[in-house]
Amino acid sequence: MSIRIGIMGYGNLGRGIECAIKQNEDMELTAVFTRRAPESVSILTEGVKVYPADQILDHKDEVDVLILCGGSATDLPVQTPEYAKHFHVVDSFDTHAKIPQHFAAVDASAQEGGKVAVISCGWDPGMFSLNRLYAGAILPMGQDYTFWGKGVSQGHSDAIRRVEGVVDAKQYTIPVDEALTAVRSGSNPALTTRQKHLRECFVVAAEGADKTKIEHEIKTMPNYFADYDTIVHFISKEELDRDHSGIPHGGFVIRSGKTGWEGENTHIIEYSLKLDSNPEFTASVIAAYARAAYRMGQEGAKGCKTVFDIPPAYLSAMSGEELRAHLL
Amino acid sequence: MSIRIGIMGYGNLGRGIECAIKQNEDMELTAVFTRRAPESVSILTEGVKVYPADQILDHKDEVDVLILCGGSATDLPVQTPEYAKHFHVVDSFDTHAKIPQHFAAVDASAQEGGKVAVISCGWDPGMFSLNRLYAGAILPMGQDYTFWGKGVSQGHSDAIRRVEGVVDAKQYTIPVDEALTAVRSGSNPALTTRQKHLRECFVVAAEGADKTKIEHEIKTMPNYFADYDTIVHFISKEELDRDHSGIPHGGFVIRSGKTGWEGENTHIIEYSLKLDSNPEFTASVIAAYARAAYRMGQEGAKGCKTVFDIPPAYLSAMSGEELRAHLL
């Protein structure tokens, strides 16, 4: 019997979940829920219905795990605790600073409902967090480095679009090669924000707009760009649509640590991702954790879990015997 | 209260465990057991005694977790099942093909004794296995690649030393750059043994030995070298001792996979290790899993476990709250 998955919210992430389910033979999509008019939402899977979000409890018996695809700013802080009372849920809450508070709210609900709720699933938080944990536990005498990119930052692209005279824009976060090389050398460098990442912007300016002024405004924008070396390219809308329509991302988690009686030996643990599609990869991580949530739920577990709490074997469709024989 | 660790077998790995314990504040070394004459074994930690292996049961109350540092060929198949009846144990059993059989034997003992036994801990099997599992669960439509090196292969070095006229030797396994590049491109290449790794040998020949013959014998040795491009350098014993006395190792686990409704997007997940000391890094992994074994034992768990079965949080000295606040 398949694990029946429901999707709440059908944007890039929801569509990614739908694609991931297609690749996992032990899962099936049974319902999509949306706050938009259901008839306006066209999904890829034949035979699956789209329902209004507020009718979700009518479909409780059709869904084993509900995947919450809303945003971390306003959707998930409300939705995850709400739905964790009724469903095993997985979300991708990614406001790092508010995770403890989100965890507490979701845990209370999931305990009450006797459900398993996995929060902050994806690659950062998610796979990057896991790699920080494993590497830090193995090499306690060491230092962590996280680099993001090369990839599109939606927040920074949006910030540029708010500059007067900008029609559209895409911003890439790029790790600085020299910084990566220094970290990989084991020298444990202290790196400033500027030394770690640079920001490359592709900007479509309105006709007659003052490009010098736009470039200056971008480069001096506090929080977003002022602390970085920023490169601004002005291109046409056609070029932007043709060359920059993807949502690639990725990055590196590196730990450099010492072992030996006097710390005489150096070790480098590096985990990296190179992703063509940020939302589809995030969705693929979530799908694996939906399997884990379902299995833990079947075993009677309840409450809020993160990637730190879940035994790796629960993510895989293979049995313990198969895993030991083929992957160990 | 510290986790009290016992070490069975004091070679490179045992010494690595001793160094790792020094770095973990919640652990202390309480006893070392050896099959050699205890007075001939000199350890680094002050105040800790070395006992004969056959007196180990007299020290049952001094050890929370016993770490088995013997070899996979003959020691561990006997020792791990034997000691898992009396102690929580961790071993680094690394004969991949015999893991299922080892698991069954150890599980029976650990169940009987009510103990937790973690087998096949280290980096491969171990961290590499974990990364194969995580990456495969996330990207089911994909392919795994494991590369080893650059590092010293003890088995291959030993094989060279058995060639007539060879005084001493060191063999490095080296991943082929072109193969790594092809894999990282996402093209899912089919790679032969020869295309993935090359073997570089530093050989000290006896005075008057026939070097051409030695080189030929090495390069054509079945199983060890015949299937690889092999480079042989003849050097002096002084050069070997000066430049090749370390035991570095490492490698890469890469998964290249597709997502999207029609598999239109490519993702590369890469995990790599660059290790100055193979045994010290293995020991560091084992120390973290000793913490997990102890905690699971405290919770009443029993039986044989592998890295696949253990929730990541159990490896870390940090609490769940700290982990969520700082690493997630």
Contacts between the chains, C-beta under 8 A, distances in Angstrom:
chain1	res1	chain2	res2	distance
A	16	B	259	7.2
A	18	B	261	7.8
A	19	B	259	5.9
A	19	B	260	5.5
A	19	B	261	5.1
A	20	B	259	6.8
A	22	B	261	7.0
A	23	B	140	4.9
A	23	B	141	5.1
A	23	B	259	7.4
A	24	B	140	5.9
A	44	B	261	5.5
A	96	B	328	6.9
A	99	B	324	5.5
A	99	B	325	7.3
A	99	B	328	5.4
A	100	B	321	6.9
A	100	B	324	5.6
A	100	B	325	5.4
A	103	B	324	5.9
A	120	B	328	5.7
A	125	B	328	4.8
A	127	B	134	7.0
A	127	B	138	7.5
A	127	B	269	7.8
A	129	B	327	5.5
A	129	B	328	4.6
A	130	B	134	7.4
A	130	B	312	5.9
A	131	B	271	7.9
A	132	B	327	4.6
A	133	B	312	5.2
A	133	B	313	7.2
A	133	B	315	7.1
A	133	B	316	5.7
A	133	B	323	6.4
A	133	B	327	5.3
A	134	B	127	7.0
A	134	B	130	7.4
A	134	B	312	6.2
A	134	B	315	6.8
A	136	B	316	6.7
A	136	B	327	7.0
A	137	B	288	4.2
A	137	B	291	7.7
A	137	B	312	7.9
A	137	B	315	3.9
A	137	B	316	4.5
A	137	B	317	7.4
A	138	B	127	7.5
A	138	B	281	7.6
A	138	B	284	4.9
A	138	B	285	5.3
A	138	B	288	5.3
A	138	B	315	7.7
A	139	B	284	6.1
A	140	B	23	4.9
A	140	B	24	5.9
A	140	B	317	7.3
A	141	B	23	5.1
A	184	B	274	7.5
A	259	B	16	7.2
A	259	B	19	5.9
A	259	B	20	6.8
A	259	B	23	7.4
A	259	B	276	7.8
A	259	B	277	6.3
A	259	B	280	4.1
A	259	B	281	6.5
A	259	B	283	7.5
A	259	B	284	5.6
A	260	B	19	5.5
A	260	B	277	6.8
A	260	B	280	5.9
A	261	B	18	7.8
A	261	B	19	5.1
A	261	B	22	7.0
A	261	B	44	5.5
A	265	B	275	7.9
A	265	B	276	3.8
A	265	B	277	4.3
A	265	B	280	5.5
A	266	B	276	5.1
A	267	B	273	7.1
A	267	B	274	6.9
A	267	B	275	5.0
A	267	B	276	6.2
A	267	B	277	7.7
A	267	B	280	7.9
A	267	B	281	5.3
A	267	B	284	7.8
A	268	B	272	7.8
A	268	B	273	7.1
A	268	B	274	4.2
A	268	B	275	7.9
A	269	B	127	7.8
A	269	B	271	8.0
A	269	B	272	7.8
A	269	B	273	5.9
A	270	B	270	7.7
A	270	B	271	7.3
A	270	B	272	4.8
A	270	B	273	7.7
A	270	B	274	7.7
A	271	B	131	7.8
A	271	B	269	8.0
A	271	B	270	7.3
A	271	B	271	5.2
A	271	B	272	8.0
A	272	B	268	7.9
A	272	B	269	7.8
A	272	B	270	4.8
A	272	B	271	8.0
A	272	B	272	8.0
A	273	B	267	7.1
A	273	B	268	7.2
A	273	B	269	5.9
A	273	B	270	7.7
A	274	B	184	7.4
A	274	B	267	6.9
A	274	B	268	4.2
A	274	B	270	7.6
A	275	B	265	7.9
A	275	B	267	5.0
A	275	B	268	7.9
A	276	B	259	7.8
A	276	B	265	3.8
A	276	B	266	5.1
A	276	B	267	6.2
A	277	B	259	6.3
A	277	B	260	6.9
A	277	B	265	4.3
A	277	B	267	7.7
A	280	B	259	4.1
A	280	B	260	6.0
A	280	B	265	5.6
A	280	B	267	7.9
A	281	B	138	7.6
A	281	B	259	6.5
A	281	B	267	5.3
A	283	B	259	7.5
A	284	B	138	4.9
A	284	B	139	6.1
A	284	B	259	5.6
A	284	B	267	7.8
A	285	B	138	5.3
A	288	B	137	4.2
A	288	B	138	5.3
A	291	B	137	7.7
A	306	B	324	6.3
A	306	B	328	5.9
A	307	B	312	7.1
A	307	B	328	7.6
A	308	B	311	7.0
A	308	B	312	5.1
A	308	B	313	4.1
A	308	B	320	7.1
A	308	B	323	5.3
A	308	B	324	7.3
A	308	B	327	7.7
A	308	B	328	7.0
A	309	B	311	5.3
A	309	B	312	7.9
A	309	B	313	5.7
A	309	B	320	7.4
A	310	B	311	6.2
A	310	B	312	7.9
A	311	B	308	7.0
A	311	B	309	5.3
A	311	B	310	6.1
A	311	B	311	5.1
A	312	B	130	5.9
A	312	B	133	5.2
A	312	B	134	6.2
A	312	B	137	7.9
A	312	B	307	7.1
A	312	B	308	5.1
A	312	B	309	7.8
A	312	B	310	7.9
A	312	B	312	7.7
A	313	B	133	7.3
A	313	B	308	4.1
A	313	B	309	5.6
A	315	B	133	7.1
A	315	B	134	6.8
A	315	B	137	3.9
A	315	B	138	7.8
A	316	B	133	5.7
A	316	B	136	6.7
A	316	B	137	4.5
A	317	B	137	7.4
A	317	B	140	7.3
A	320	B	308	7.2
A	320	B	309	7.5
A	321	B	100	6.9
A	323	B	133	6.4
A	323	B	306	8.0
A	323	B	308	5.3
A	324	B	99	5.5
A	324	B	100	5.7
A	324	B	103	5.8
A	324	B	306	6.2
A	324	B	308	7.3
A	325	B	99	7.3
A	325	B	100	5.4
A	327	B	129	5.5
A	327	B	132	4.6
A	327	B	133	5.3
A	327	B	136	7.0
A	327	B	308	7.7
A	328	B	96	7.0
A	328	B	99	5.4
A	328	B	120	5.7
A	328	B	125	4.8
A	328	B	129	4.5
A	328	B	306	5.9
A	328	B	307	7.6
A	328	B	308	7.0
